[in-house]
Amino acid sequence: MQTPSPDLVIDARSLSCPFPIIRTKRAMATIDIGAVIEVWTTDPGALADFPAWTELTGHHLLATRQEGDIYIFQIRRMK
């Protein structure tokens, strides 16, 4: 399945918890409902953090992938 093109990319590489989530939360407030954010992070804790955060907030985690030491998450704003 092909993932959608992101409307916004957040480069959170080299930031550790909780900063990738904080940047994503702030960015969600700036995009339209239905838009997609792509987050790049090198924090391995993000593998647990982003699924939990999207479930808690009601946003949709579209995709998770790893490219080298970078974890990439695509999240659709739902509300």
C-alpha positions as CSV (number, residue, x, y, z in Angstrom):
1,M,0.0,0.0,0.0
2,Q,1.4,3.4,-1.0
3,T,1.4,6.1,1.7
4,P,0.1,9.6,0.9
5,S,2.4,12.5,0.2
6,P,2.8,14.4,3.5
7,D,1.4,18.0,3.8
8,L,4.1,18.7,6.4
9,V,7.4,17.1,7.4
10,I,8.8,17.4,10.9
11,D,12.5,16.7,11.2
12,A,12.9,15.6,14.8
13,R,16.1,13.7,14.3
14,S,18.5,13.8,17.3
15,L,15.6,14.8,19.6
16,S,14.7,12.4,22.4
17,C,11.4,11.9,24.1
18,P,9.2,13.8,24.6
19,F,10.3,16.3,22.0
20,P,9.2,14.5,18.8
21,I,5.7,14.2,20.2
22,I,5.7,17.8,21.4
23,R,6.7,19.0,17.9
24,T,4.1,16.8,16.3
25,K,1.3,18.0,18.7
26,R,2.2,21.7,17.9
27,A,2.3,21.0,14.2
28,M,-1.1,19.3,14.3
29,A,-2.7,22.6,15.4
30,T,-1.4,24.3,12.2
31,I,-2.7,21.9,9.6
32,D,-6.2,21.1,8.3
33,I,-8.2,18.1,9.4
34,G,-7.4,15.3,7.0
35,A,-3.9,16.5,6.3
36,V,-0.9,14.3,6.8
37,I,2.2,14.9,8.8
38,E,5.4,12.9,8.4
39,V,7.8,12.8,11.3
40,W,11.4,11.8,11.1
41,T,13.1,10.8,14.4
42,T,16.1,8.8,15.6
43,D,14.5,8.1,19.0
44,P,13.8,4.4,19.3
45,G,11.2,5.2,22.0
46,A,9.1,6.7,19.3
47,L,8.1,3.2,18.1
48,A,6.0,3.0,21.2
49,D,5.3,6.7,21.7
50,F,3.6,7.5,18.4
51,P,1.1,4.6,18.3
52,A,0.1,5.4,21.9
53,W,-0.1,9.2,21.2
54,T,-2.3,8.7,18.1
55,E,-4.6,6.4,19.9
56,L,-4.9,8.8,22.8
57,T,-5.5,11.8,20.6
58,G,-7.7,10.2,18.0
59,H,-5.4,10.9,15.1
60,H,-4.7,8.1,12.6
61,L,-1.2,6.5,12.3
62,L,-1.0,5.7,8.6
63,A,2.4,4.2,8.4
64,T,5.6,3.5,10.3
65,R,8.9,2.6,8.6
66,Q,12.6,2.6,9.3
67,E,15.3,3.8,7.0
68,G,18.7,3.2,8.6
69,D,18.6,4.8,12.0
70,I,15.6,7.0,11.2
71,Y,12.1,6.1,12.2
72,I,9.4,7.7,9.9
73,F,5.8,8.0,11.0
74,Q,2.9,9.3,8.9
75,I,-0.1,10.6,10.8
76,R,-3.4,12.0,9.6
77,R,-5.1,14.7,11.6
78,M,-8.6,13.5,12.4
79,K,-10.0,16.2,14.6
